[in-house]
């Protein structure tokens, strides 16, 4: 089991309002590092650690396991469509692909104000926690 701050990889976590999916991506990578036995990363350093992992992976020093299931309990949503994310957030499509490769469920066009109307959210519930990352105030 991996952990990062308040979150553990054995918890079912719903993430809402993660515009470019960078928080979800960093959380999945932190869970993966913890599963490998790497030192625990504090919440405030989560994205910096993910960036360091990406730099190491791109230089072939430390490849990450794309088939890992470290993120299998993450249910990630965005308000915008995948096309919109691709157009306005350079890393969003790559983050979504890597999250899915790590076992996360990624869904687009999910409005946090009406989660009960999204069948994918309902079928994945209940969740241990819900993380609201600056959702669109509408």
N, CA, C and O atoms as a DFTB+ gen file, in Angstrom:
552 C
 N C O
     1  1       0.849      -1.176       0.000
     2  2       0.000       0.000       0.000
     3  2       0.896       1.241       0.000
     4  3       1.875       1.318       0.742
     5  1       0.541       2.206      -0.845
     6  2       1.255       3.469      -0.887
     7  2       0.455       4.550      -0.186
     8  3      -0.770       4.475      -0.090
     9  1       1.165       5.554       0.300
    10  2       0.458       6.673       0.903
    11  2       1.168       7.969       0.550
    12  3       2.362       7.997       0.249
    13  1       0.396       9.027       0.597
    14  2       0.920      10.365       0.334
    15  2       0.071      11.343       1.129
    16  3      -1.081      11.600       0.779
    17  1       0.632      11.882       2.190
    18  2      -0.126      12.802       3.017
    19  2      -1.363      12.133       3.582
    20  3      -1.266      11.128       4.287
    21  1      -2.525      12.688       3.275
    22  2      -3.796      12.156       3.789
    23  2      -4.339      10.995       2.966
    24  3      -5.321      10.368       3.364
    25  1      -3.727      10.701       1.839
    26  2      -4.294       9.738       0.894
    27  2      -3.506       8.433       0.887
    28  3      -2.280       8.430       0.997
    29  1      -4.233       7.327       0.757
    30  2      -3.627       5.998       0.673
    31  2      -4.131       5.307      -0.588
    32  3      -5.271       5.512      -1.004
    33  1      -3.283       4.497      -1.187
    34  2      -3.648       3.826      -2.433
    35  2      -4.753       2.793      -2.247
    36  3      -5.362       2.374      -3.231
    37  1      -5.031       2.367      -1.007
    38  2      -6.121       1.414      -0.796
    39  2      -7.464       2.108      -0.588
    40  3      -8.485       1.440      -0.419
    41  1      -7.474       3.443      -0.599
    42  2      -8.725       4.200      -0.498
    43  2      -9.277       4.460      -1.899
    44  3      -8.522       4.708      -2.838
    45  1     -10.598       4.400      -2.026
    46  2     -11.249       4.789      -3.283
    47  2     -11.400       6.307      -3.237
    48  3     -12.111       6.848      -2.389
    49  1     -10.722       6.985      -4.163
    50  2     -10.646       8.443      -4.128
    51  2     -11.259       9.027      -5.398
    52  3     -10.884       8.662      -6.512
    53  1     -12.207       9.941      -5.206
    54  2     -12.797      10.685      -6.311
    55  2     -12.108      12.037      -6.373
    56  3     -12.112      12.785      -5.395
    57  1     -11.510      12.359      -7.532
    58  2     -10.841      13.645      -7.729
    59  2     -11.656      14.467      -8.703
    60  3     -11.953      14.027      -9.813
    61  1     -12.015      15.674      -8.272
    62  2     -12.883      16.564      -9.051
    63  2     -12.162      17.890      -9.267
    64  3     -11.515      18.405      -8.355
    65  1     -12.274      18.440     -10.472
    66  2     -11.744      19.769     -10.738
    67  2     -10.244      19.823     -10.939
    68  3      -9.628      20.854     -10.669
    69  1      -9.651      18.763     -11.397
    70  2      -8.204      18.702     -11.635
    71  2      -7.953      19.057     -13.098
    72  3      -7.724      18.173     -13.923
    73  1      -7.995      20.365     -13.422
    74  2      -7.973      20.875     -14.792
    75  2      -7.079      20.138     -15.763
    76  3      -7.576      19.601     -16.753
    77  1      -5.782      20.092     -15.522
    78  2      -4.884      19.422     -16.467
    79  2      -4.464      18.040     -15.971
    80  3      -3.564      17.422     -16.539
    81  1      -5.102      17.566     -14.931
    82  2      -4.866      16.242     -14.345
    83  2      -3.496      16.125     -13.675
    84  3      -3.045      15.016     -13.390
    85  1      -2.834      17.245     -13.422
    86  2      -1.493      17.185     -12.849
    87  2      -1.499      16.687     -11.398
    88  3      -0.594      15.953     -10.998
    89  1      -2.504      17.075     -10.607
    90  2      -2.551      16.592      -9.223
    91  2      -2.785      15.084      -9.195
    92  3      -2.096      14.359      -8.478
    93  1      -3.748      14.619      -9.967
    94  2      -4.050      13.182     -10.016
    95  2      -2.838      12.392     -10.490
    96  3      -2.527      11.329      -9.951
    97  1      -2.160      12.918     -11.497
    98  2      -0.969      12.271     -12.045
    99  2       0.123      12.183     -10.978
   100  3       0.742      11.133     -10.803
   101  1       0.356      13.288     -10.268
   102  2       1.371      13.304      -9.218
   103  2       1.003      12.351      -8.076
   104  3       1.877      11.682      -7.525
   105  1      -0.270      12.288      -7.721
   106  2      -0.720      11.385      -6.664
   107  2      -0.496       9.926      -7.072
   108  3      -0.028       9.120      -6.268
   109  1      -0.826       9.591      -8.307
   110  2      -0.615       8.219      -8.800
   111  2       0.868       7.860      -8.761
   112  3       1.233       6.746      -8.384
   113  1       1.714       8.801      -9.150
   114  2       3.155       8.542      -9.124
   115  2       3.659       8.392      -7.686
   116  3       4.543       7.578      -7.421
   117  1       3.105       9.166      -6.768
   118  2       3.500       9.048      -5.361
   119  2       3.106       7.678      -4.817
   120  3       3.878       7.055      -4.087
   121  1       1.914       7.207      -5.167
   122  2       1.488       5.866      -4.752
   123  2       2.426       4.811      -5.324
   124  3       2.785       3.851      -4.642
   125  1       2.814       4.995      -6.569
   126  2       3.718       4.043      -7.224
   127  2       5.078       4.025      -6.524
   128  3       5.635       2.956      -6.274
   129  1       5.615       5.217      -6.206
   130  2       6.891       5.287      -5.491
   131  2       6.785       4.592      -4.133
   132  3       7.680       3.845      -3.740
   133  1       5.690       4.843      -3.425
   134  2       5.511       4.229      -2.104
   135  2       5.422       2.715      -2.213
   136  3       5.939       1.999      -1.355
   137  1       4.769       2.221      -3.264
   138  2       4.650       0.776      -3.461
   139  2       6.020       0.148      -3.728
   140  3       6.252      -1.015      -3.401
   141  1       6.924       0.930      -4.327
   142  2       8.291       0.450      -4.589
   143  2       9.171       0.568      -3.353
   144  3      10.310       0.101      -3.356
   145  1       8.650       1.190      -2.289
   146  2       9.419       1.333      -1.066
   147  2      10.230       2.616      -1.000
   148  3      11.077       2.764      -0.119
   149  1       9.984       3.550      -1.921
   150  2      10.690       4.834      -1.902
   151  2      10.225       5.635      -0.691
   152  3       9.142       5.382      -0.165
   153  1      11.020       6.587      -0.247
   154  2      10.621       7.408       0.906
   155  2       9.301       8.131       0.653
   156  3       8.994       8.512      -0.476
   157  1       8.542       8.309       1.698
   158  2       7.253       8.987       1.619
   159  2       7.434      10.452       1.228
   160  3       8.350      11.121       1.705
   161  1       6.566      10.936       0.370
   162  2       6.639      12.316      -0.093
   163  2       5.568      13.121       0.617
   164  3       4.410      12.706       0.657
   165  1       5.935      14.265       1.179
   166  2       4.955      15.133       1.829
   167  2       4.065      15.761       0.784
   168  3       4.489      15.985      -0.349
   169  1       2.847      16.043       1.154
   170  2       1.840      16.618       0.258
   171  2       2.359      17.836      -0.495
   172  3       2.126      17.962      -1.697
   173  1       3.055      18.730       0.189
   174  2       3.512      19.979      -0.424
   175  2       4.562      19.745      -1.496
   176  3       4.780      20.614      -2.339
   177  1       5.204      18.613      -1.483
   178  2       6.252      18.329      -2.468
   179  2       5.810      17.331      -3.526
   180  3       6.633      16.829      -4.292
   181  1       4.529      17.045      -3.573
   182  2       3.998      16.020      -4.464
   183  2       4.327      16.287      -5.926
   184  3       4.868      15.409      -6.598
   185  1       4.016      17.472      -6.434
   186  2       4.246      17.750      -7.841
   187  2       5.727      17.860      -8.164
   188  3       6.141      17.473      -9.257
   189  1       6.526      18.368      -7.262
   190  2       7.968      18.443      -7.494
   191  2       8.551      17.035      -7.628
   192  3       9.408      16.791      -8.478
   193  1       8.087      16.119      -6.794
   194  2       8.562      14.741      -6.879
   195  2       8.122      14.091      -8.188
   196  3       8.887      13.342      -8.796
   197  1       6.898      14.371      -8.622
   198  2       6.419      13.824      -9.896
   199  2       7.246      14.364     -11.048
   200  3       7.574      13.622     -11.973
   201  1       7.588      15.644     -11.007
   202  2       8.407      16.240     -12.060
   203  2       9.796      15.602     -12.087
   204  3      10.348      15.352     -13.158
   205  1      10.352      15.342     -10.916
   206  2      11.658      14.687     -10.852
   207  2      11.585      13.281     -11.426
   208  3      12.498      12.858     -12.136
   209  1      10.515      12.548     -11.132
   210  2      10.332      11.214     -11.697
   211  2      10.245      11.278     -13.215
   212  3      10.829      10.446     -13.909
   213  1       9.508      12.278     -13.739
   214  2       9.377      12.423     -15.182
   215  2      10.726      12.721     -15.818
   216  3      11.048      12.166     -16.868
   217  1      11.517      13.587     -15.202
   218  2      12.837      13.920     -15.734
   219  2      13.732      12.684     -15.750
   220  3      14.447      12.441     -16.721
   221  1      13.689      11.912     -14.679
   222  2      14.494      10.697     -14.615
   223  2      14.039       9.685     -15.655
   224  3      14.865       9.036     -16.296
   225  1      12.737       9.547     -15.824
   226  2      12.209       8.597     -16.813
   227  2      12.587       9.023     -18.226
   228  3      12.917       8.179     -19.060
   229  1      12.541      10.335     -18.504
   230  2      12.868      10.797     -19.852
   231  2      14.346      10.642     -20.154
   232  3      14.728      10.527     -21.318
   233  1      15.189      10.638     -19.121
   234  2      16.617      10.441     -19.342
   235  2      16.996       8.968     -19.214
   236  3      18.179       8.628     -19.219
   237  1      16.005       8.102     -19.099
   238  2      16.194       6.649     -19.036
   239  2      16.876       6.177     -17.757
   240  3      17.308       5.027     -17.684
   241  1      16.983       7.048     -16.742
   242  2      17.630       6.632     -15.507
   243  2      16.728       5.763     -14.645
   244  3      17.201       4.845     -13.975
   245  1      15.433       6.050     -14.661
   246  2      14.509       5.332     -13.796
   247  2      13.176       5.183     -14.514
   248  3      12.282       6.011     -14.335
   249  1      13.030       4.130     -15.331
   250  2      11.764       3.969     -16.032
   251  2      10.660       3.621     -15.050
   252  3      10.885       2.904     -14.075
   253  1       9.461       4.137     -15.314
   254  2       8.350       3.777     -14.439
   255  2       7.534       2.667     -15.080
   256  3       7.533       2.492     -16.298
   257  1       6.861       1.944     -14.254
   258  2       6.074       0.791     -14.684
   259  2       4.713       1.249     -15.157
   260  3       3.824       1.494     -14.343
   261  1       4.535       1.369     -16.479
   262  2       3.258       1.829     -17.026
   263  2       2.119       0.861     -16.685
   264  3       0.959       1.272     -16.659
   265  1       2.417      -0.377     -16.431
   266  2       1.373      -1.350     -16.136
   267  2       1.002      -1.426     -14.665
   268  3       0.185      -2.256     -14.266
   269  1       1.598      -0.567     -13.867
   270  2       1.351      -0.582     -12.433
   271  2      -0.126      -0.341     -12.127
   272  3      -0.831       0.338     -12.874
   273  1      -0.574      -0.911     -11.018
   274  2      -1.956      -0.699     -10.575
   275  2      -2.000       0.221      -9.368
   276  3      -2.954       0.183      -8.591
   277  1      -0.977       1.045      -9.205
   278  2      -0.904       1.929      -8.044
   279  2      -2.064       2.904      -7.988
   280  3      -2.410       3.394      -6.913
   281  1      -2.669       3.193      -9.132
   282  2      -3.756       4.180      -9.177
   283  2      -5.115       3.540      -9.402
   284  3      -6.060       4.231      -9.782
   285  1      -5.235       2.261      -9.181
   286  2      -6.484       1.563      -9.498
   287  2      -7.685       2.050      -8.704
   288  3      -8.823       1.802      -9.103
   289  1      -7.462       2.729      -7.600
   290  2      -8.576       3.237      -6.796
   291  2      -8.834       4.728      -7.010
   292  3      -9.612       5.337      -6.276
   293  1      -8.181       5.312      -8.015
   294  2      -8.412       6.725      -8.328
   295  2      -9.496       6.837      -9.394
   296  3      -9.443       6.164     -10.423
   297  1     -10.467       7.687      -9.139
   298  2     -11.535       7.999     -10.091
   299  2     -11.414       9.485     -10.361
   300  3     -11.799      10.309      -9.531
   301  1     -10.876       9.828     -11.525
   302  2     -10.486      11.196     -11.850
   303  2     -11.485      11.797     -12.829
   304  3     -11.845      11.165     -13.822
   305  1     -11.935      13.020     -12.548
   306  2     -12.892      13.656     -13.447
   307  2     -12.423      15.056     -13.820
   308  3     -11.706      15.717     -13.069
   309  1     -12.853      15.488     -15.010
   310  2     -12.641      16.867     -15.446
   311  2     -13.974      17.410     -15.936
   312  3     -14.814      16.660     -16.433
   313  1     -14.160      18.697     -15.795
   314  2     -15.356      19.344     -16.317
   315  2     -15.296      19.434     -17.842
   316  3     -16.319      19.317     -18.517
   317  1     -14.116      19.639     -18.369
   318  2     -13.937      19.852     -19.802
   319  2     -13.853      18.541     -20.572
   320  3     -13.625      17.477     -19.997
   321  1     -14.042      18.641     -21.889
   322  2     -13.901      17.483     -22.765
   323  2     -12.420      17.176     -22.961
   324  3     -11.566      18.023     -22.702
   325  1     -12.126      15.981     -23.412
   326  2     -10.737      15.618     -23.675
   327  2     -10.155      16.499     -24.779
   328  3      -8.980      16.859     -24.717
   329  1     -10.951      16.853     -25.785
   330  2     -10.497      17.726     -26.854
   331  2     -10.116      19.103     -26.343
   332  3      -9.103      19.665     -26.759
   333  1     -10.923      19.649     -25.442
   334  2     -10.633      20.958     -24.851
   335  2      -9.325      20.890     -24.069
   336  3      -8.482      21.780     -24.179
   337  1      -9.159      19.829     -23.279
   338  2      -7.939      19.688     -22.491
   339  2      -6.717      19.620     -23.398
   340  3      -5.691      20.238     -23.114
   341  1      -6.828      18.872     -24.482
   342  2      -5.718      18.730     -25.425
   343  2      -5.340      20.085     -26.014
   344  3      -4.161      20.378     -26.213
   345  1      -6.339      20.898     -26.286
   346  2      -6.110      22.203     -26.906
   347  2      -5.525      23.217     -25.925
   348  3      -4.671      24.014     -26.312
   349  1      -5.960      23.206     -24.676
   350  2      -5.580      24.254     -23.737
   351  2      -4.573      23.846     -22.660
   352  3      -3.960      24.715     -22.040
   353  1      -4.391      22.557     -22.427
   354  2      -3.447      22.087     -21.417
   355  2      -2.490      21.093     -22.064
   356  3      -2.873      19.972     -22.397
   357  1      -1.250      21.516     -22.235
   358  2      -0.267      20.726     -22.980
   359  2      -0.075      19.304     -22.433
   360  3       0.105      18.367     -23.210
   361  1      -0.112      19.139     -21.125
   362  2       0.181      17.831     -20.537
   363  2      -1.045      16.993     -20.212
   364  3      -0.900      15.842     -19.801
   365  1      -2.223      17.522     -20.379
   366  2      -3.432      16.829     -19.921
   367  2      -3.647      15.478     -20.602
   368  3      -3.985      14.502     -19.933
   369  1      -3.461      15.408     -21.895
   370  2      -3.704      14.145     -22.606
   371  2      -2.684      13.088     -22.169
   372  3      -3.029      11.921     -21.981
   373  1      -1.426      13.508     -22.011
   374  2      -0.394      12.566     -21.542
   375  2      -0.700      12.121     -20.118
   376  3      -0.566      10.940     -19.794
   377  1      -1.113      13.067     -19.257
   378  2      -1.468      12.704     -17.878
   379  2      -2.612      11.692     -17.870
   380  3      -2.565      10.710     -17.130
   381  1      -3.636      11.926     -18.688
   382  2      -4.783      11.002     -18.746
   383  2      -4.335       9.617     -19.186
   384  3      -4.747       8.614     -18.602
   385  1      -3.503       9.556     -20.200
   386  2      -3.018       8.258     -20.692
   387  2      -2.210       7.530     -19.631
   388  3      -2.374       6.324     -19.442
   389  1      -1.339       8.251     -18.938
   390  2      -0.526       7.615     -17.902
   391  2      -1.365       7.191     -16.702
   392  3      -1.101       6.154     -16.095
   393  1      -2.375       7.989     -16.359
   394  2      -3.272       7.599     -15.273
   395  2      -3.996       6.305     -15.620
   396  3      -4.082       5.394     -14.797
   397  1      -4.510       6.230     -16.827
   398  2      -5.210       5.006     -17.262
   399  2      -4.261       3.808     -17.266
   400  3      -4.643       2.707     -16.870
   401  1      -3.016       4.027     -17.719
   402  2      -2.035       2.943     -17.735
   403  2      -1.724       2.448     -16.324
   404  3      -1.350       1.290     -16.133
   405  1      -1.879       3.321     -15.347
   406  2      -1.634       2.947     -13.949
   407  2      -2.889       2.415     -13.264
   408  3      -2.863       2.114     -12.071
   409  1      -3.981       2.299     -14.005
   410  2      -5.185       1.684     -13.464
   411  2      -6.282       2.645     -13.050
   412  3      -7.350       2.204     -12.625
   413  1      -6.051       3.958     -13.162
   414  2      -7.068       4.942     -12.765
   415  2      -8.185       5.005     -13.803
   416  3      -7.978       4.710     -14.980
   417  1      -9.355       5.391     -13.349
   418  2     -10.465       5.685     -14.253
   419  2     -10.473       7.191     -14.468
   420  3     -10.472       7.957     -13.505
   421  1     -10.481       7.621     -15.734
   422  2     -10.477       9.037     -16.069
   423  2     -11.722       9.328     -16.899
   424  3     -11.959       8.693     -17.927
   425  1     -12.519      10.303     -16.438
   426  2     -13.755      10.663     -17.127
   427  2     -13.804      12.172     -17.347
   428  3     -13.461      12.960     -16.465
   429  1     -14.234      12.547     -18.534
   430  2     -14.326      13.957     -18.905
   431  2     -15.793      14.377     -18.969
   432  3     -16.691      13.535     -18.969
   433  1     -16.022      15.685     -19.023
   434  2     -17.374      16.249     -19.080
   435  2     -18.198      15.891     -17.841
   436  3     -19.396      15.627     -17.941
   437  1     -17.559      15.884     -16.690
   438  2     -18.245      15.577     -15.436
   439  2     -18.379      16.871     -14.633
   440  3     -17.383      17.475     -14.234
   441  1     -19.601      17.277     -14.409
   442  2     -19.882      18.495     -13.656
   443  2     -20.027      18.140     -12.179
   444  3     -20.914      17.375     -11.800
   445  1     -19.147      18.701     -11.346
   446  2     -19.152      18.382      -9.917
   447  2     -20.429      18.817      -9.222
   448  3     -20.747      18.323      -8.141
   449  1     -21.171      19.747      -9.839
   450  2     -22.421      20.211      -9.231
   451  2     -23.543      19.194      -9.389
   452  3     -24.578      19.300      -8.731
   453  1     -23.341      18.210     -10.262
   454  2     -24.390      17.208     -10.483
   455  2     -23.779      15.818     -10.651
   456  3     -24.052      15.124     -11.630
   457  1     -22.954      15.423      -9.691
   458  2     -22.298      14.125      -9.754
   459  2     -23.301      12.974      -9.830
   460  3     -23.031      11.938     -10.437
   461  1     -24.466      13.172      -9.201
   462  2     -25.467      12.101      -9.190
   463  2     -26.023      11.804     -10.580
   464  3     -26.647      10.762     -10.778
   465  1     -25.813      12.688     -11.533
   466  2     -26.325      12.459     -12.893
   467  2     -25.313      11.745     -13.787
   468  3     -25.602      11.483     -14.955
   469  1     -24.145      11.432     -13.261
   470  2     -23.119      10.745     -14.059
   471  2     -23.076       9.277     -13.655
   472  3     -22.649       8.942     -12.550
   473  1     -23.511       8.420     -14.539
   474  2     -23.605       6.992     -14.218
   475  2     -22.242       6.403     -13.864
   476  3     -22.159       5.509     -13.021
   477  1     -21.179       6.886     -14.492
   478  2     -19.852       6.351     -14.187
   479  2     -19.471       6.643     -12.737
   480  3     -18.872       5.799     -12.071
   481  1     -19.812       7.820     -12.253
   482  2     -19.519       8.182     -10.864
   483  2     -20.359       7.323      -9.919
   484  3     -19.852       6.795      -8.930
   485  1     -21.636       7.190     -10.233
   486  2     -22.529       6.395      -9.382
   487  2     -22.087       4.943      -9.303
   488  3     -22.136       4.335      -8.234
   489  1     -21.651       4.378     -10.439
   490  2     -21.260       2.973     -10.431
   491  2     -19.949       2.742      -9.685
   492  3     -19.683       1.630      -9.230
   493  1     -19.135       3.777      -9.558
   494  2     -17.862       3.644      -8.848
   495  2     -17.988       3.917      -7.348
   496  3     -17.117       3.522      -6.573
   497  1     -19.056       4.582      -6.937
   498  2     -19.264       4.924      -5.526
   499  2     -19.494       3.654      -4.713
   500  3     -19.893       2.634      -5.275
   501  1     -19.256       3.692      -3.423
   502  2     -18.901       4.830      -2.583
   503  2     -17.392       5.089      -2.609
   504  3     -16.609       4.221      -2.994
   505  1     -17.002       6.287      -2.195
   506  2     -15.605       6.696      -2.130
   507  2     -15.226       6.957      -0.679
   508  3     -16.050       7.386       0.129
   509  1     -13.980       6.694      -0.371
   510  2     -13.475       7.007       0.971
   511  2     -13.286       8.508       1.136
   512  3     -13.486       9.053       2.221
   513  1     -12.899       9.168       0.055
   514  2     -12.762      10.618       0.128
   515  2     -12.960      11.234      -1.249
   516  3     -12.788      10.585      -2.281
   517  1     -13.327      12.501      -1.227
   518  2     -13.516      13.275      -2.449
   519  2     -12.580      14.469      -2.356
   520  3     -12.593      15.206      -1.370
   521  1     -11.771      14.653      -3.384
   522  2     -10.808      15.751      -3.424
   523  2     -11.301      16.769      -4.440
   524  3     -11.392      16.467      -5.630
   525  1     -11.617      17.968      -3.979
   526  2     -12.054      19.053      -4.856
   527  2     -10.854      19.956      -5.126
   528  3     -10.410      20.693      -4.246
   529  1     -10.338      19.893      -6.342
   530  2      -9.199      20.716      -6.748
   531  2      -9.681      21.891      -7.580
   532  3      -9.697      21.818      -8.808
   533  1     -10.067      22.955      -6.931
   534  2     -10.487      24.161      -7.613
   535  2     -11.529      23.886      -8.689
   536  3     -11.333      24.284      -9.837
   537  1     -12.624      23.222      -8.357
   538  2     -13.638      22.981      -9.380
   539  2     -14.209      24.302      -9.890
   540  3     -14.238      25.303      -9.174
   541  1     -14.655      24.283     -11.125
   542  2     -15.237      25.479     -11.751
   543  2     -16.423      25.956     -10.906
   544  3     -17.326      25.168     -10.623
   545  1     -16.437      27.223     -10.502
   546  2     -17.509      27.693      -9.618
   547  2     -18.848      27.863     -10.320
   548  3     -19.868      28.073      -9.664
   549  1     -18.857      27.776     -11.637
   550  2     -20.092      27.798     -12.410
   551  2     -20.800      29.083     -12.336
   552  3     -21.860      29.240     -12.942
